[in-house]
């Protein structure tokens, strides 16, 4: 009993990370040098996408997962942007659809052919225009089909219906300073944001109101991050006044004091949090660090329990995080990272050591599957739904994805202004001006 009190019981205490062998890496990739704190990499069970250096425009690579080894200089890219790409995000409901935000002030949504690219892709399925400054954040809705959020340096957040190419919600007066990141909650009814004014805000996007906010979440001036956890609490990373890196846990119903606050170290790289709702583990990857630290979140004090650190020699330029359905359940793999170096991408596999070959259902509770729980219209009308879960017992077998079709409404068919007030409220200013 005394031992148990000293050492907390957890099946994740012995999780260990391992970099794959060299021939399993993606080599000779010119990773983007843009000074922007996004992860530069997005992965799903079919593809790894990496933002790369591109002369005169913006581009990212999309590689089928099995295409390891040296990537030829002439390998096709996705290159429709006229300025550097700052952020990319795979659609959770279609493994061939990816969104990108760029310095050219646009968001583009792309359909990748089933077996990857054979020619460079310059034509997006849809271009979403509405931001007046560069777009640094794109994030798909977790449960509604074709709903995409973007945030720009114009301090505005726009939520799009990608199926019609329209901006339906424009939150342009909630942030007075740069938005560092945006995170959806589990059912996509709320978002939380971290901003340069040191505030964390919880926003109901459809009511267009701030539900909760916390000033000086972290006292330091360097960038923060805030993400929603599965139970509705918020996890933040930031810096103390003495420039030490901190992590904290908050209850949005009472933001006065954090549930937990930990100092970490005095490194100056921004901590990017990657969260697994199935195991309640948070992995922290510092930009420019050479380690990944991981913590388990529980509902008993101290709430955020340090598990371990994976260390390597090379610093990371960015990081991709595989959704649960892309992992190898037979090897007890509970996370896979895609670590970007200057010239390559190196997968890192996190494993729970188990002797048995049987399916470990305690490690793999049912996880969010690729089916959307709602259509875009239903969500915009006010409906909510939790993710539709699937079992990983026999591994995940990707199904056929339907193509993304965009049905543009003819702007001339609109009824004369004044009939429907709601249309005008939700239309972005730019579109309203154009129709006038």
N, C-alpha and C positions, 0 to 999 in steps of 0.2 A: 504493500500500500504506500509506503513512503516513497518507493521508486516511482510509482505511478504519479504521485504528486509532483515529483521533480520533472519527469518527462511526460509531455502531453501525448495522449494516444492519437495517432493520426496515420492513416494508410499512406499519406504522401510524404512522411518524414524522410523516406529514403529515395525519393525521386532523383534520378541522375540524368545529366545531359551528356550527349555524345555528338561530336561533329562527324559527319559521314566521311567516307574515304574520298580521296581527291577525285577519283573518276566519277563520283556521284555529284560533283559540284558543277556549276555553270560558269565556265571560264571565259576570260577575254571580253568582259562586258564593261563598257565605259559608263559607270554609274554617274548619274547627274551630279553636278557640282553646285547646284543652286543652293543658296543659303536660305533654307526654309525648313522648319522643324516638322515636316511630315515624315512618314516612314519610308517613302520612296518605293515601296514594294507591296504587292497585294497577291494573295494566293488563294486558290480554291482546289477542289479535288481533281481538276483537269489541267490547270495552267498556273504558271507563275508569271506575273507581270512586273516589270522593273522600269522605273523612269531612268532614261539614259541621256547623256549629253547629245545635243543635236545642234548643228550649226544653223543659225537663222530661223529656227522654229522650236517646236517642242515635240518630243517623241517618247514613246515607251515601247519596250520589247514585250511580246507575249510568247512564252515558250511552253509547249506541252511539257508536263512534269518529267516525262521520260527522256526529254532531249537534253541530256547532261553532256559534259565535256566541253570542248572549245566551241564557242559560238562564232561562226564566221562573220567577218566585218560586214559582209553584204547581206546578212540575215534581215529579212523584212521587218519593218517597224510599223507602229501605229502613229502616223505623223501628220495629222490634219491641223494641229494648232499652229498659230503663227508666233506664239511666245512659249517660253519654257513651261512644261507641265509641272504642276506643284503637288497634285494629289490624285490618286487613283483608287477606285473601290469597285470590287466585283459585286454584281447583283446577287443577293442571297437566294433568289428564286430562279435564276437562270445562269448556269455556269459559263455561258458564252457571251454574256453581256457585261460590259465594264464601262464605268463612267470616269471622266477625267476633268479636272479643273486646271485652268492655266492662267499665266500672266496676261494672256490676250483678252481677259475679262469674260471668256465664255466657258460653258460646261458642255462637253460633248459626250454622247452615249454611243458606244460602238458594239457591233455584233461581230464576234470572232468566229470564223468558220470552225466546224466541228473538230477538224484535225489540226488546227493552228493555221498560221499564215503561210502562204506560198508567195504572195506578193505583198508589198507594203500597202497598208490600208490608209487611204486619205479621206474617204467619204464616211462620216459618221452617220448613224441612223437618224440622229436628230441633234441639232445645235440649240442649246438653251441660252438665250441672251436676255440679260436683265441686270447684271451687275455692272457698276460703273468703274470698278477697279479690279485688280487681279483676284482670281478665285483660288483660295488656298485650301479649301476643305470641301470634300464631297462625301456624303454618307447616305446609303440606301436605307429606306424604312425596313425595320426587321420583319414585319408581318404583312404589309400591304403591297400588292403587286404594283410595280411601276411608279412608286413614290420615291422621289429623290430630293435630298436636302443639299443645298450648297451655301457656303458662307464665304464672303469676300472681304477684301481690305477696305471696302466701302462701309464696313461694320453692319452689313445687312445679311440676313438669313432668308433665303428664298426656298420654298418647298414647291416642287414641280410635279405635275402629272406627266410623266414621260410618254405615256400612251397618246397624249394629245399635244405634247410639246408646249403646254401652257404653264405659266407660273400662277399657282392658285393661292399661295399665302406669301406675303412679303413682310417680314419683320425688320423694318429698317429704322426703328426709333428706340430700340431697346438697349443698344450697345453704344456707348460714347467713345469706345476705344477698340483697338484691334481684338478680334476674336481668335483665341489660341486653339480652341477645339470645341467640337459639338458632339454630344453623345445621346443617342436615343435610349429610352428605357426599354424594358423587356417586351412590352406589347406595343411600343411606339405611340403611346398617348402623350408622353412628355419628352422634352429634350432638356439637357443641362449643358451649360456653356461655361468656359473659363475665358476670362478676358484680361487685357492688359491693365485694366483699372483695378486688378486684384480681386474682382468680384466673381463669385460663382452664382449663376442664375439658374433657377428651374423655371421653364417656360411651358405653358400650354399653347402649342402653336395654333390650334384651331380656334381657341378663344382669343388668341393674340394677347395673352396677359402673362405677367411674371407671377408665378405662384409662390416662389420663395427666393431669397437671395442672401448671400453672406458677403459682407465687406471684409477685405483683408483676410481672405481665406488663408493665404500664406503671406507673411510680411515682406518677403524679398521682392525685388523688382524683376527677377528673371521669369521666363515663361512658366505657366502652370498648365496642368491638365486636369480634367474632371470627367469621370465616367460613371454611369449608372451601374449598380450591381443588380442581380436578379431579385433581391428582396426589396428593392426600391431605395436602398441607401446609396450614398454617393461617395466615391473614392477619389481623392485628389492627390496630385504630386505638385510640389513647388519648392520654394526656397525660403529659409528663415531670414531674418534681418541680417544675420551674420553670414549669409550666403551658404548656409548648410542646406543640403537637400532634405526635404521632408516628405512624409506621406501622411495622409489623414483620412479618417472615415467620418461621414456626416449623416445625420438623419434630417432629410429635407423638411420634416414637419417641425423640427426645432433646430435651427442652424446657429443658435447662440454659441454653444460649445461643441467641439468635435467629440465623437464617441471615442476616438483614439487619435493620437498624434505622435509620430515617431521621427526623430532626427536620424539621418543616415550617414552622410559623409560630406566632404566639402568640394567634391568634384563639380564642374560647372556645366556638364551636359544636361540637356532637358531629359527628364525621365518619361519615356513613353510607356504607358501601362497597357498590357494585353490581358484580357480577362476571359476566363473560362467559366461560364455560368453553371456548367454541369458539376464541376468539382469545387467551385468557389476558390479557385487559385488565381492570383494575380501575378503576372510576370512583369518585372520592371526592366526595361532595356534603356540604358542611358545612351543618348547620341554621343558618339566618340568614346564610350566606355568599351571595355573588352569583356564585360560580364553581363549575365542575366541573373537578377535576384528574383526569388519567388517566395510568395507568402500565401498562407491559407487564411481565408476570412471565416470566422465562426461567430456564434452569438454569445460566446463566453469571454470574459476578460482574459488577455488584453485585446481581443477581437481581431487584431491583425498579427498573425503568428509567422515569424520568419521560418522558412523551411531550409533553404540552401542557396548557394550561388553556383552558377555555371561560369567558369572562367576560361578564357582563351587568350592567345597572344595578341591577335589583331583587333584594333578598334572597329566598331560597327558604324557604317555610314547610314544604315537604315535597316528595317526589319519587316519581314512578312510573317503572318501568323495563320496557320492552316485551320479552317473550320474543322470541328470534330469529325464530321463524316468523311474527311480526307485522310484519317489516320489509320494505321495498321493495328487493328484490335487484337490480332493474334500475337503481337509482340508486346502487348501492354503499353503501347505508346499513348501517352496522354496529352502530348503537345508536340508540334513541329514548327520550328522557326526557320525562316530563310534569311540568313544574315548577309547583308551587303558589305563587301569590302570595296576598295577602290576599283578593282578590276574583276571581281567575281562575286558570285552568290553561293553561299555555303549553307546547306540544310543542317539544322541541329535538332536532334531527336531527344525528347524527354520521356523517360521510361520509369514505370514503377516495377521494381524487381519482384517477380513472382515465379514460383517453381512450376506451377501447373500450366498445362497447355489449354485448359478449358476457358471458355468465354468468361471474363471477370465482370459480372454484371454490377458489382459495386463501383467499379471504375468507369463503367459506361452506362449511366442511366439514359433513358430515352433522350435524344438530343434534337435540336431544331433541324427539321428536314428542309428539302428544297421547295416544298409547295407553299405558295402564299396563302395565308388564312383569310385575307380580304382582298377585294378589288380596290383600286385607287378611289373610285367614286364613293364606295361605302365608307372608306376611312375619312374622306373629306366631308362626308355627311355626318360624321360623328361616331361611327361604330368603332369598337376596339376588339381585338382578338389576340390571344396569346399565340406564340409560334406553334405550328403543327409539328408534333414530335414523331420521330422514327426510332426504331430499335436498330442498334448496330450489331446485333448478335451474329449475323452472317456477313458482316462487312457491308459497306455501302456500295450499291451498284448504281452508277449514274444512269438515269433514264434519258429519254429523248427530250431535248429542250425545244419549246416552240419558239419560232422566230419572233423578235420584237417588231411589232408593226406600229407605226405612228400614224394616227388619223388626225391630220391637221384640220381644225375647223376653219371654214372660210370666213375671214374677218369681215367680209362684205355682207354675210348673212346675218350679222348681229342686228338685233332690233335697235331702233334709234335710242340714243342715250336718254336716260331718264326713266325708261320703263322698268329696268331692273337695277336697283341700286347695288345689290350685292355683287353683281359682276364687276362693277367699277371699283368697289372697295378692294376686291381681292386681286384685280388685275395689276400687274406691276406698272409703275408710272410710265415706263418707256413704251409699253404696248398701248397704253391709253393714248399717249401722244401720237403714236403712229396712226391709230385708227382715226384720231381727229384730223 
